[in-house]
């Protein structure tokens, strides 16, 4: 292995590692000044990381907004052509694809987010490879590991499609036109999408959210276009085949765009988008490797937990397939798509951004400053979620059936359909989605492998409770799709409680280790670390004025009753607008903080004027 210095550095004394076969490994000792001035791609300051995450979350929210607006318009057209039965089958196929993708890549994604943010500088290099621990070495390790989901997905896709074709699908579903072709196309689409994982992992590690938003927007546009054209223009019943081909179009476009765009970002650098050897700085049994051993151990530990997490996340579709008819599955799919719209538009992008943020912010060695920053950030997010939860719980249930009749038509909103009741119940489910998402993101970012194993056992217990709750609500109480929402609420309530207990213990234990004494009064009382736990901080909850305004709005909603005409809709909208205005006015500090994070240039401009 022949290591070389860049031409612009003065040659320094070098040390020669012991002989390994016929190769000699020459390591160049870097100048101290170069080491001192070296920084990671994202910077080390917690405020910089938070700004990257805030800007990244805004890009992801815009991506979700574009995706859902396009999908919404498409769905409104397709609902005129699709029956509830066809929509129910599409939900089953979506579950098949998401299961293949989830089990192939989720554990790898979570493990890669724990990569160190303090790499050594690229002040020495090797011909034909990179060196471990350097900026290029860590980036190349991320890319190499990103190819594993495709390798795992090959047998998983084959087994899943074979099982679904012969066992998983009911006779009613298997008798649909093009069923065999649909299953094969779904498997191929999943594998093609997994080919984009190395580039996705590199963009996620470097927090290149704009690039990711661009690629995924292209994929969404392609999927919608293909699905729409095939459904509307086909003479035969090709609704399910159109969905499968739309998934394939999404996979091809997103993979192609990732390859082209990430290739440009790596041009001229030591690391690339194809697998490459990573040379060890100190020769041991092997002078090089492809996959980081610590990342692989963490991924194998996390994978067990992802099994239960996937069941708890997608369990509603599984329970619906066992305990309800295809018609009910289609009704639930429609209501769930509309009901979870705000969760996918806002909560999911924030969850993805903060998962990366907390993994970097709380990476060892942990400082007291980063420790307090993590608490402040999580507290602010919880406060925003509390405000959104008030709006959802107050105005969602009475207005949901009326909106459903407008966007989906009278067939879906009629008294014979359970869609209005499911959509109303979803309004109470949304706050639980929000809090669970951000709390689980925090836990997944900082939990050790042993703690992940403990959480897997907890997830197993929750899975059993969820299954029992689903049976009770859907079969025993005969609530159908609405009962499935209630079962999900039980599930998320348990998960939120478990995360809250874990985070409280984390702040107590880590605060004691790093000696967080920023608040001397609390430190002297022995409660400094406990007071950093976001769920007990007063800043995590709305002010008394907002709560008072919410009570007044609730009284107004009760007086108006269920919305069934435009006049009531306008009155409810007026109440909602007034409450939102009161929230925006009262939360001045929170509003300014968000603006400064997303638009840091405005903060600098104000600072210059004040000077």
C-alpha positions as MATLAB code, in Angstrom:
seq = 'XXXXXXXXXXXXXXXXXXXXXXXXXXXXXXXXXXXXXXXXXXXXXXXXXXXXXXXXXXXXXXXXXXXXXXXXXXXXXXXXXXXXXXXXXXXXXXXXXXXXXXXXXXXXXXXXXXXXXXXXXXXXXXXXXXXXXXXXXXXXXXXXXXXXXXXXXXXXXXXXXXXXXXXXXXXXXXXXXXXXXXXXXXXXXXXXXXXXXXXXXXXXXXXXXXXXXXXXXXXXXXXXXXXXXXXXXXXXXXXXXXXXXXXXXXXXXXXXXXXXXXXXXXXXXXXXXXXXXXXXXXXXXXXXXXXXXXXXXXXXXXXXXXXXXXXXXXXXXXXXXXXXXXXXXXXXXXXXXXXXXXXXXXXXXXXXXXXXXXXXXXXXXXXXXXXXXXXXXXXXXXXXXXXXXXXXXXXXXXXXXXXXXXXXXXXXXXXXXXXXXXXXXXXXXXXXXXXXXXXXXXXXXXXXXXXXXXXXXXXXXXXXXXXXXXXXXXXXXXXXXXXXXXXXXXXXXXXXXXXXXXXXXXXXXXXXXXXXXXXXXXXXXXXXXXXXXXXXXXXXXXXXXXXXXXXXXXXXXXXXXXXXXXXXXXXXXXXXXXXXXXXXXXXXXXXXXXXXXXXXXXXXXXXXXXX';
ca = [
       0.000    0.000    0.000;
       1.590    3.241   -1.105;
       0.396    6.353    0.689;
       1.154    9.749   -0.775;
       0.975   13.309    0.489;
      -0.853   15.995   -1.465;
       1.514   18.161   -3.432;
       0.694   21.364   -1.549;
       1.939   20.083    1.829;
       5.531   20.070    2.948;
       6.913   16.589    3.342;
       6.930   15.438    6.914;
       8.752   12.515    8.536;
       6.969    9.231    7.852;
       6.625    6.049    9.802;
       6.574    2.644    8.173;
       4.123    0.038    9.358;
       5.199   -3.547    9.682;
       5.396   -5.641    6.552;
       2.181   -7.346    5.420;
       3.003   -9.903    2.743;
       4.889   -8.112   -0.014;
       3.396   -4.704    0.712;
       4.806   -1.905    2.802;
       2.364    0.664    4.254;
       3.825    4.130    4.558;
       1.830    6.503    6.770;
       2.592   10.194    6.477;
       2.440   12.054    9.789;
       0.338   15.211    9.263;
       1.463   18.666   10.361;
      -0.140   19.667   13.692;
      -1.508   22.857   12.162;
      -3.337   20.884    9.505;
      -4.893   18.685   12.119;
      -5.982   21.629   14.221;
      -7.624   23.403   11.319;
      -9.413   20.352   10.000;
     -13.206   20.239   10.295;
     -15.889   17.904    9.212;
     -18.137   18.634    6.289;
     -20.947   19.876    8.491;
     -18.955   21.755   11.101;
     -18.758   20.956   14.795;
     -20.843   23.724   16.356;
     -24.243   22.542   17.556;
     -25.889   25.660   16.149;
     -24.481   24.779   12.718;
     -25.851   21.253   12.933;
     -29.261   22.555   13.959;
     -29.274   25.031   11.071;
     -28.407   22.229    8.635;
     -31.202   20.117   10.084;
     -33.716   22.977   10.033;
     -32.932   23.821    6.418;
     -32.945   20.125    5.579;
     -36.319   19.640    7.229;
     -37.714   22.557    5.231;
     -36.498   20.934    2.000;
     -38.071   17.620    3.023;
     -41.324   19.360    3.911;
     -41.358   21.002    0.475;
     -40.671   17.571   -1.023;
     -43.579   16.063    0.884;
     -45.782   19.005   -0.076;
     -44.985   18.529   -3.761;
     -45.417   14.768   -3.452;
     -48.741   14.941   -1.668;
     -50.195   17.708   -3.831;
     -49.407   15.741   -6.970;
     -50.607   12.497   -5.390;
     -53.743   14.216   -4.095;
     -54.690   15.488   -7.529;
     -53.999   12.052   -8.979;
     -56.070   10.283   -6.341;
     -59.047   12.555   -6.858;
     -59.048   11.569  -10.511;
     -58.422    7.876   -9.896;
     -61.189    7.640   -7.292;
     -63.624    8.186  -10.149;
     -62.232    5.045  -11.818;
     -61.328    2.822   -8.838;
     -63.642    0.971   -6.509;
     -62.880    0.447   -2.800;
     -61.910   -3.162   -3.628;
     -59.205   -2.051   -6.081;
     -57.902    0.515   -3.619;
     -57.729   -2.189   -0.962;
     -55.645   -4.441   -3.227;
     -53.311   -1.538   -3.991;
     -52.811   -1.125   -0.256;
     -51.766   -4.769    0.028;
     -49.249   -4.371   -2.790;
     -47.899   -1.208   -1.200;
     -47.395   -3.188    2.006;
     -45.524   -5.874    0.056;
     -43.116   -3.315   -1.449;
     -42.640   -1.400    1.787;
     -41.895   -4.611    3.698;
     -39.166   -5.631    1.256;
     -37.605   -2.171    1.411;
     -37.933   -1.818    5.168;
     -36.368   -5.132    6.146;
     -33.586   -4.701    3.576;
     -32.451   -1.174    4.397;
     -33.935    0.260    7.610;
     -31.368   -1.242   10.003;
     -28.510   -0.154    7.715;
     -29.893    3.381    7.523;
     -30.168    3.698   11.280;
     -26.660    2.336   11.812;
     -25.114    4.672    9.229;
     -26.598    7.695   10.965;
     -24.349    6.919   13.911;
     -21.171    7.522   11.878;
     -18.652    9.793   13.557;
     -18.744   13.506   12.748;
     -15.082   14.078   13.609;
     -13.077   12.419   10.836;
      -9.383   12.961   10.288;
      -8.430   15.217    7.368;
      -7.501   13.884    3.934;
      -3.906   15.059    4.194;
      -2.591   11.754    2.977;
      -3.975    9.484    0.298;
      -3.539    6.132   -1.355;
      -3.618    5.190   -4.991;
      -6.729    3.150   -5.682;
      -8.257    3.466   -2.230;
      -8.962    5.567    0.834;
      -7.753    5.442    4.432;
     -10.005    4.585    7.367;
     -11.038    7.364    9.714;
     -10.463   10.139    7.178;
     -13.133   12.289    5.553;
     -12.969   10.210    2.364;
     -12.596    6.965    4.284;
     -15.796    7.447    6.271;
     -17.710    8.615    3.191;
     -16.532    5.544    1.281;
     -17.510    3.309    4.201;
     -21.028    4.777    4.022;
     -21.189    4.055    0.274;
     -19.865    0.499    0.651;
     -22.382   -0.284    3.371;
     -25.126    1.204    1.225;
     -24.796   -1.735   -1.194;
     -25.766   -4.266    1.465;
     -29.532   -3.522    1.326;
     -29.589   -4.620   -2.329;
     -27.797   -7.863   -1.478;
     -30.196   -8.495    1.387;
     -33.137   -7.535   -0.804;
     -32.444  -10.121   -3.521;
     -33.528  -13.197   -1.540;
     -36.044  -11.224    0.503;
     -37.858   -9.921   -2.573;
     -37.965  -13.390   -4.113;
     -39.290  -15.082   -0.994;
     -41.804  -12.303   -0.264;
     -43.258  -12.318   -3.772;
     -43.481  -16.126   -3.869;
     -45.178  -16.185   -0.472;
     -47.650  -13.462   -1.416;
     -48.484  -15.116   -4.717;
     -49.169  -18.563   -3.259;
     -50.207  -17.808    0.331;
     -50.548  -14.120    1.192;
     -53.208  -13.099   -1.307;
     -56.808  -14.151   -0.907;
     -58.606  -15.937   -3.728;
     -60.500  -12.732   -4.459;
     -57.242  -10.835   -4.969;
     -55.493  -13.650   -6.860;
     -58.303  -13.758   -9.408;
     -57.719  -10.156  -10.509;
     -56.365   -9.517  -14.017;
     -52.571   -9.409  -14.363;
     -52.094  -10.528  -10.743;
     -48.978  -12.602  -11.498;
     -47.375   -9.776  -13.471;
     -48.222   -7.293  -10.728;
     -46.394   -9.326   -8.063;
     -43.302   -9.718  -10.258;
     -43.209   -6.005  -11.118;
     -43.486   -5.058   -7.440;
     -40.491   -7.267   -6.605;
     -38.405   -5.793   -9.424;
     -39.381   -2.242   -8.447;
     -38.224   -2.859   -4.869;
     -34.822   -4.135   -6.038;
     -34.321   -1.228   -8.436;
     -35.092    1.233   -5.638;
     -32.571   -0.524   -3.366;
     -29.872    0.202   -5.959;
     -30.168    3.885   -5.040;
     -29.341    3.207   -1.391;
     -25.537    3.874   -1.604;
     -26.149    7.319   -3.055;
     -28.986    8.021   -0.624;
     -26.768    7.032    2.312;
     -23.973    9.355    1.174;
     -26.356   12.284    0.650;
     -27.963   11.656    4.042;
     -24.567   11.465    5.788;
     -23.527   14.770    4.257;
     -26.966   16.244    5.049;
     -27.574   17.071    1.365;
     -31.325   17.344    1.763;
     -31.805   19.496   -1.324;
     -30.338   16.762   -3.510;
     -32.546   14.177   -1.889;
     -35.649   16.325   -2.322;
     -34.865   16.787   -6.021;
     -34.418   13.051   -6.649;
     -37.504   11.968   -4.755;
     -39.629   14.663   -6.385;
     -38.648   13.308   -9.793;
     -39.595    9.801   -8.717;
     -42.974   10.905   -7.373;
     -43.784   12.777  -10.577;
     -42.910    9.716  -12.670;
     -45.012    7.385  -10.520;
     -48.047    9.643  -10.651;
     -47.779   10.169  -14.387;
     -47.492    6.444  -15.186;
     -50.282    5.441  -12.796;
     -52.618    8.120  -14.099;
     -52.020    7.437  -17.796;
     -52.418    3.673  -17.479;
     -55.541    3.896  -15.340;
     -57.348    6.494  -17.414;
     -56.358    5.415  -20.926;
     -56.527    1.617  -20.567;
     -59.603   -0.103  -21.953;
     -59.406   -3.054  -19.563;
     -59.326   -3.200  -15.770;
     -55.647   -2.426  -15.182;
     -55.972   -0.428  -11.941;
     -53.707   -2.747   -9.925;
     -51.178   -3.188  -12.749;
     -51.028    0.589  -13.118;
     -50.038    0.866   -9.462;
     -47.222   -1.697   -9.881;
     -45.851   -0.034  -13.013;
     -46.048    3.324  -11.252;
     -43.866    1.907   -8.461;
     -41.389    0.667  -11.056;
     -41.279    4.088  -12.720;
     -40.612    5.706   -9.339;
     -37.749    3.295   -8.641;
     -36.103    3.750  -12.050;
     -36.271    7.547  -11.980;
     -35.112    7.999   -8.382;
     -32.194    5.590   -8.849;
     -31.126    7.233  -12.101;
     -31.267   10.727  -10.623;
     -29.334    9.696   -7.508;
     -26.584    8.115   -9.615;
     -26.233   11.155  -11.879;
     -26.374   13.834   -9.166;
     -24.244   12.090   -6.535;
     -21.698   11.162   -9.208;
     -21.240   14.890   -9.831;
     -20.683   15.623   -6.132;
     -17.975   12.937   -5.829;
     -16.097   13.795   -9.015;
     -12.419   14.470   -8.288;
     -12.614   13.098   -4.731;
     -10.954   10.046   -3.261;
     -14.270    8.382   -2.454;
     -16.849    7.502   -5.079;
     -20.237    5.867   -5.550;
     -18.889    2.370   -6.262;
     -17.448   -0.064   -3.681;
     -13.786    0.558   -2.941;
     -11.245   -0.832   -0.508;
     -10.641    1.108    2.681;
      -7.050    0.721    3.891;
      -6.293    0.454    7.565;
      -3.991    3.016    9.082;
      -2.418    0.343   11.226;
      -1.917   -3.069    9.673;
      -3.455   -5.921   11.675;
      -4.763   -9.206   10.324;
      -6.040   -7.572    7.137;
      -4.646   -4.398    5.568;
      -8.007   -3.342    4.144;
     -11.768   -3.797    4.502;
     -15.033   -2.863    2.808;
     -17.497   -2.643    5.700;
     -16.956   -1.060    9.092;
     -17.307   -3.747   11.763;
     -18.887   -1.484   14.405;
     -21.552   -0.314   11.944;
     -22.336   -3.893   10.977;
     -22.699   -4.968   14.614;
     -25.054   -2.086   15.328;
     -27.084   -2.825   12.167;
     -27.499   -6.491   13.143;
     -28.685   -5.436   16.597;
     -31.080   -2.817   15.253;
     -32.532   -5.207   12.664;
     -34.248   -7.279   15.337;
     -35.975   -4.169   16.611;
     -37.017   -3.114   13.100;
     -39.044   -6.322   12.785;
     -41.300   -5.248   15.633;
     -41.229   -1.597   14.600;
     -42.396   -2.479   11.107;
     -45.189   -4.570   12.508;
     -46.258   -1.742   14.806;
     -45.970    0.822   11.985;
     -47.629   -1.222    9.238;
     -49.639   -3.407   11.585;
     -52.861   -1.632   10.713;
     -52.614   -2.954    7.166;
     -51.772   -6.442    8.409;
     -54.692   -6.490   10.836;
     -56.982   -5.057    8.191;
     -56.025   -7.861    5.790;
     -56.905  -10.497    8.431;
     -59.918   -8.992   10.197;
     -61.720   -7.034    7.475;
     -63.001   -7.355    3.933;
     -61.383   -5.890    0.842;
     -64.083   -3.183    0.862;
     -63.210   -2.162    4.432;
     -59.512   -2.200    3.590;
     -60.146    0.209    0.753;
     -62.205    2.509    2.979;
     -59.500    2.488    5.635;
     -56.790    3.142    3.027;
     -58.660    6.200    1.764;
     -59.306    7.601    5.240;
     -55.748    6.855    6.384;
     -54.261    8.597    3.354;
     -56.240   11.751    4.037;
     -55.977   11.536    7.817;
     -52.215   11.110    7.898;
     -51.615   13.852    5.335;
     -50.273   16.358    7.853;
     -48.116   13.637    9.423;
     -46.447   12.881    6.109;
     -46.190   16.520    5.075;
     -44.688   17.899    8.290;
     -43.948   15.296   10.942;
     -42.087   12.745    8.798;
     -39.549   15.232    7.324;
     -38.864   16.653   10.781;
     -38.440   13.157   12.178;
     -35.896   12.241    9.491;
     -33.959   15.474    9.963;
     -33.791   15.330   13.757;
     -32.748   11.673   13.723;
     -29.577   12.677   11.904;
     -29.227   15.824   14.028;
     -29.364   14.052   17.388;
     -27.023   11.294   16.192;
     -24.397   13.928   15.380;
     -25.177   16.298   18.244;
     -24.934   13.596   20.923;
     -22.074   11.630   19.387;
     -19.145   10.990   21.739;
     -17.320   12.805   23.160;
     -20.466   14.490   24.480;
     -20.118   18.068   25.701;
     -22.371   19.932   28.128;
     -23.145   22.486   25.413;
     -24.356   19.849   22.932;
     -26.233   18.127   25.752;
     -28.237   21.267   26.550;
     -28.701   22.058   22.836;
     -30.318   18.643   22.338;
     -32.764   19.331   25.168;
     -33.612   22.820   23.872;
     -34.180   21.517   20.347;
     -36.412   18.638   21.398;
     -38.349   20.939   23.720;
     -39.058   23.407   20.899;
     -40.266   20.619   18.609;
     -42.581   19.251   21.284;
     -44.059   22.721   21.828;
     -44.827   23.088   18.120;
     -46.369   19.621   18.073;
     -48.548   20.511   21.053;
     -49.948   23.482   19.138;
     -50.657   21.354   16.070;
     -52.291   18.724   18.277;
     -54.726   21.288   19.686;
     -55.807   22.309   16.192;
     -56.169   18.714   15.009;
     -58.197   17.567   18.017;
     -60.520   20.596   18.028;
     -61.327   21.057   14.362;
     -60.551   17.700   12.747;
     -63.499   15.552   13.887;
     -66.375   17.947   13.024;
     -64.978   19.058    9.682;
     -63.552   15.756    8.341;
     -66.780   14.237    6.896;
     -67.649   17.441    5.036;
     -64.180   17.689    3.489;
     -64.321   14.030    2.514;
     -67.550   14.587    0.616;
     -65.904   17.439   -1.285;
     -62.695   15.684   -2.297;
     -63.762   12.051   -2.667;
     -67.388   12.280   -3.714;
     -70.669   11.195   -2.213;
     -69.963    7.473   -2.676;
     -67.135    7.576   -0.155;
     -68.787   10.043    2.252;
     -72.241    8.418    2.334;
     -73.755    7.002    5.501;
     -73.165    3.453    4.212;
     -69.417    4.053    4.187;
     -67.324    4.086    7.366;
     -64.806    6.498    5.822;
     -66.173    9.639    7.594;
     -65.982    7.966   11.005;
     -62.450    6.692   10.325;
     -61.315   10.121    9.180;
     -62.826   11.773   12.274;
     -61.034    9.295   14.549;
     -57.783   10.022   12.726;
     -57.917   13.607   13.947;
     -57.263   12.332   17.489;
     -54.619    9.915   16.198;
     -52.482   12.622   14.543;
     -51.054   14.084   17.807;
     -49.880   10.628   18.858;
     -48.189   10.193   15.461;
     -46.334   13.453   15.941;
     -45.025   12.869   19.454;
     -44.149    9.236   18.841;
     -42.188   10.052   15.692;
     -39.847   12.621   17.221;
     -39.365   10.729   20.503;
     -38.517    7.486   18.724;
     -36.158    9.395   16.435;
     -34.287   10.625   19.497;
     -34.062    7.152   21.029;
     -32.875    5.544   17.795;
     -30.199    8.226   17.418;
     -28.429    7.702   20.744;
     -29.318    4.224   22.068;
     -26.430    1.771   22.497;
     -26.609   -1.769   21.036;
     -27.493   -3.240   24.449;
     -30.250   -0.659   24.892;
     -31.554   -1.462   21.419;
     -31.836   -5.121   22.424;
     -33.829   -4.132   25.504;
     -36.129   -2.019   23.344;
     -36.673   -5.002   21.034;
     -38.174   -6.941   23.919;
     -40.410   -3.974   24.745;
     -41.461   -3.787   21.086;
     -42.367   -7.486   21.199;
     -44.669   -6.860   24.168;
     -46.263   -3.890   22.392;
     -46.810   -6.015   19.282;
     -48.819   -8.511   21.284;
     -50.871   -5.754   22.929;
     -51.498   -4.170   19.516;
     -52.738   -7.460   18.063;
     -55.066   -7.996   21.014;
     -56.374   -4.415   20.795;
     -56.979   -4.834   17.070;
     -58.991   -8.001   17.630;
     -61.010   -6.421   20.438;
     -61.876   -3.229   18.568;
     -62.414   -4.780   15.126;
     -63.985   -8.147   15.906;
     -65.328   -8.089   19.456;
     -66.691   -4.533   19.378;
     -67.321   -4.686   15.599;
     -65.970   -1.195   14.957;
     -64.316   -2.176   11.680;
     -61.833    0.306   10.244;
     -62.582    2.812   13.005;
     -61.570    0.233   15.578;
     -58.269   -0.136   13.759;
     -57.560    3.535   14.416;
     -58.307    3.022   18.114;
     -55.941    0.035   18.210;
     -53.236    2.196   16.664;
     -53.829    4.843   19.319;
     -53.247    2.230   22.029;
     -50.081    1.153   20.226;
     -48.667    4.678   19.925;
     -49.604    5.560   23.494;
     -47.498    2.655   24.782;
     -44.583    3.556   22.518;
     -44.661    7.205   23.602;
     -44.616    6.166   27.252;
     -41.653    3.821   26.715;
     -39.687    6.515   24.855;
     -40.441    9.088   27.542;
     -39.088    6.786   30.263;
     -35.961    6.037   28.230;
     -35.233    9.696   27.421;
     -35.691   10.675   31.065;
     -33.142    8.051   32.115;
     -30.783    9.208   29.372;
     -30.756   12.814   30.553;
     -30.364   11.772   34.166;
     -27.439    9.407   33.514;
     -25.596   11.413   30.842;
     -26.078   14.672   32.753;
     -24.393   13.143   35.786;
     -21.474   11.902   33.672;
     -20.660   15.173   31.930;
     -21.380   17.333   34.986;
     -23.948   19.671   33.484;
     -23.911   22.607   35.916;
     -25.120   25.395   33.666;
     -27.938   26.139   36.105;
     -26.228   26.265   39.500;
     -29.434   26.467   41.544;
     -30.762   23.270   40.004;
     -27.337   21.643   40.139;
     -27.028   22.365   43.850;
     -30.418   20.774   44.374;
     -29.292   17.721   42.416;
     -31.950   18.147   39.722;
     -30.048   19.822   36.875;
     -30.083   16.829   34.561;
     -33.665   15.901   35.363;
     -34.843   19.413   34.528;
     -33.308   19.041   31.067;
     -35.767   16.238   30.301;
     -37.947   17.956   27.664;
     -41.279   16.492   28.772;
     -41.041   18.133   32.211;
     -39.894   21.527   30.962;
     -42.532   24.231   30.922;
     -41.230   25.409   27.539;
     -42.504   22.197   25.949;
     -46.144   23.170   26.415;
     -48.359   26.028   25.185;
     -48.849   29.075   27.354;
     -51.903   29.683   29.525;
     -53.251   32.250   27.071;
     -53.217   29.723   24.234;
     -54.885   27.106   26.401;
     -57.566   29.629   27.347;
     -58.153   30.517   23.705;
     -58.360   26.799   22.888;
     -61.073   26.286   25.514;
     -63.051   29.140   23.971;
     -62.626   27.632   20.505;
     -63.784   24.245   21.827;
     -66.960   25.829   23.177;
     -67.595   27.423   19.786;
     -67.067   24.113   17.980;
     -69.510   22.377   20.315;
     -72.111   25.061   19.661;
     -71.761   24.777   15.863;
     -71.818   20.965   15.839;
     -70.903   18.660   12.982;
     -70.253   20.458    9.717;
     -72.762   19.492    7.022;
     -73.090   22.718    5.024;
     -70.994   25.633    3.813;
     -72.232   28.046    6.464;
     -71.036   25.817    9.297;
     -67.806   25.196    7.426;
     -67.132   28.932    7.231;
     -67.895   29.400   10.921;
     -65.551   26.557   11.912;
     -62.868   27.927    9.589;
     -63.203   31.352   11.193;
     -62.730   29.884   14.652;
     -59.718   27.929   13.470;
     -58.163   30.945   11.794;
     -58.622   33.038   14.934;
     -56.968   30.380   17.094;
     -54.038   30.029   14.682;
     -53.573   33.802   14.700;
     -53.552   33.793   18.495;
     -50.921   31.029   18.505;
     -48.678   32.839   16.041;
     -48.976   36.083   18.006;
     -48.294   34.482   21.371;
     -45.374   32.319   20.200;
     -43.138   35.189   19.083;
     -39.926   33.679   20.458;
     -40.602   30.327   18.868;
     -41.462   31.955   15.555;
     -38.275   34.046   15.478;
     -36.150   31.058   16.433;
     -37.544   29.051   13.536;
     -36.940   31.909   11.082;
     -33.339   32.336   12.243;
     -32.645   28.627   11.857;
     -34.091   28.328    8.361;
     -32.883   31.766    7.179;
     -29.654   32.427    9.133;
     -28.779   35.329    6.813;
     -31.666   37.345    8.274;
     -30.245   36.864   11.736;
     -26.879   38.153   10.608;
     -28.532   41.119    8.940;
     -30.310   42.097   12.134;
     -27.081   41.736   14.092;
     -25.267   44.109   11.767;
     -28.046   46.689   12.031;
     -27.988   46.519   15.820;
     -24.257   47.144   15.800;
];
